[in-house]
C-alpha cells in the first residue's frame, strides 16, 4: 500500500510540477470553458506534501525537519489554492472563423488605467490544440471588452491588414 501511495504521489507531483512550468512559460490549459488552475492547486495541496513527506522520511532526515518542511509546503499550496479560487473570471473564448484560423482565449487584467477612458491590458492566448493555449501577445484596450465578448458576442473584422475583435464596447487588436 505504501508503494502505491508513493508511486501515485510521485506521478501527481510530476503532473503539478509540469503544470507550473508550463504556466511560467505562458501556457494555459482550458477545459469545459474553465481554467485548470483550481484543480491543479487542489491536487498539489495533497500530492506534493505527501511526496515530500515520504521522500524525506526515506532519506532519514530528522522528524522535526520533515514536519517543518511539510507544513511549509502545505502552506504554500494552500495559498496557491486560495489565490486560484479568488481569481476573477476574466477569460473569454473566441471561436475560429474565416478571419482567424485558430481559437483564442482573451484575458482581461483589471488593473485599470485612466487615460481618457478606462483602459485594461488584454492577454491573448492562441490555441495549440483544443485544451492547450499559448500566450501570444499583450495589448491595451478599452475596459470591459471581455464581458462584452462574453455576453454580446464578438465578431472578428479585418481592417488595414490587421485583425480586430469587434464588440459594441470597442475593438481589440489581435494581429
C-alpha positions in Angstrom: 0.0 0.0 0.0 2.9 2.4 0.8 4.4 1.7 -2.5 1.2 2.6 -4.3 0.8 5.8 -2.4 4.4 6.8 -3.1 4.0 6.0 -6.8 0.8 8.0 -7.0 2.3 10.9 -5.1 5.3 10.9 -7.5 3.1 10.9 -10.5 0.8 13.6 -9.3 3.7 15.8 -8.1 5.3 15.5 -11.5 2.0 16.5 -13.2 1.6 19.5 -10.9 5.3 20.5 -11.5 4.8 20.2 -15.2 1.7 22.4 -15.0 3.6 25.1 -13.0 6.4 25.1 -15.5 4.0 25.3 -18.4 2.2 28.2 -16.7 5.5 30.0 -16.2 6.3 29.5 -19.9 2.9 31.2 -20.9 0.7 28.2 -21.5 -2.9 27.9 -20.3 -5.0 24.7 -20.0 -8.7 25.3 -20.9 -11.2 22.5 -20.4 -15.0 22.9 -20.5 -14.8 26.7 -20.5 -12.7 26.9 -17.4 -9.0 27.0 -16.4 -7.5 24.1 -14.7 -5.6 26.2 -12.1 -8.0 25.4 -9.2 -8.0 21.7 -9.9 -4.2 21.6 -10.2 -3.7 23.5 -7.0 -6.1 21.2 -5.2 -4.3 18.1 -6.4 -1.0 19.8 -5.5 -2.3 20.5 -2.0 -2.4 16.8 -1.3 0.1 15.2 -3.6 3.2 17.4 -3.2 3.3 17.4 0.7 2.7 13.6 0.7 5.6 13.1 -1.8 7.9 15.4 0.2 7.0 13.7 3.5 7.6 10.2 2.2 10.8 11.3 0.3 12.3 13.0 3.4 11.3 10.1 5.7 13.1 7.7 3.3 16.2 9.9 3.4 16.4 9.6 7.2 16.0 13.3 7.9 15.2 14.4 11.5 11.4 14.1 12.2 11.2 17.8 13.2 12.7 18.9 9.9 10.3 16.7 8.0 7.3 18.1 9.7 8.5 21.7 9.3 9.2 21.3 5.5 5.9 19.5 5.0 3.9 22.2 6.9 5.7 24.9 4.8 4.8 23.1 1.6 1.2 22.7 2.7 1.0 26.5 3.5 2.4 27.3 0.0 -0.1 25.1 -1.7 -3.0 26.3 0.5 -2.0 29.9 -0.5 -2.0 28.9 -4.2 -5.4 27.2 -3.8 -6.8 30.3 -2.1 -5.3 32.6 -4.8 -6.7 30.5 -7.6 -10.2 30.4 -6.1 -10.2 34.2 -5.6 -9.2 34.9 -9.2 -12.0 36.7 -11.0 -13.2 35.1 -14.2 -11.8 37.4 -16.8 -11.4 35.0 -19.6 -13.4 34.5 -22.8 -13.2 32.1 -25.7 -13.2 33.2 -29.3 -14.0 30.6 -31.9 -12.0 30.3 -35.1 -13.6 31.6 -38.3 -12.7 32.7 -41.8 -10.6 35.6 -40.5 -8.7 33.9 -37.6 -7.5 30.4 -38.2 -7.4 29.1 -34.7 -9.4 29.8 -31.5 -8.2 32.4 -29.0 -8.6 33.0 -25.3 -8.7 36.6 -24.1 -7.8 37.5 -20.6 -8.5 41.0 -19.2 -6.2 42.2 -16.4 -8.5 44.6 -14.5 -5.7 46.9 -13.2 -7.4 49.8 -15.0 -5.6 52.9 -16.0 -7.4 56.1 -16.7 -6.2 57.9 -19.8 -9.2 59.4 -21.4 -11.3 56.3 -20.8 -10.7 53.3 -18.6 -8.0 51.1 -20.2 -7.1 47.4 -19.4 -4.4 45.1 -20.5 -5.5 42.1 -22.5 -3.5 38.9 -22.9 -4.3 36.9 -26.0 -3.7 33.1 -26.0 -3.6 31.2 -29.2 -4.8 27.6 -29.4 -2.2 24.9 -29.9 -4.8 22.2 -29.6 -8.4 22.1 -28.1 -7.2 22.4 -24.5 -3.8 24.0 -24.7 -3.3 27.7 -25.4 0.0 29.6 -25.6 0.5 33.3 -24.8 0.7 35.3 -28.0 0.5 39.0 -27.1 -0.4 41.6 -24.6 -2.5 44.6 -25.8 -4.0 47.7 -24.4 -7.7 48.3 -24.9 -10.9 49.8 -23.5 -12.0 48.3 -20.2 -14.8 45.7 -20.3 -14.2 44.1 -23.6 -14.1 40.6 -22.2 -17.5 41.0 -20.7 -18.7 42.5 -24.0 -17.4 39.5 -25.9 -18.8 37.0 -23.4 -22.3 38.5 -23.2 -22.9 40.2 -26.5 -20.5 38.2 -28.7 -17.6 39.5 -30.6 -17.0 39.2 -34.3 -13.7 39.4 -35.9 -13.0 42.0 -38.6 -10.1 42.7 -40.8 -9.1 46.4 -41.2 -5.9 47.7 -42.8 -4.2 44.3 -42.8 -4.9 44.0 -39.0 -7.4 41.7 -37.3 -9.7 43.0 -34.6 -12.3 41.6 -32.3 -15.2 43.9 -32.5 -17.8 44.4 -29.8 -20.3 47.1 -29.1 -17.9 48.4 -26.4 -14.9 48.7 -28.7 -12.2 46.9 -30.7 -9.3 44.7 -29.6 -6.3 44.2 -31.9 -5.5 40.5 -32.4 -2.8 40.7 -35.1 
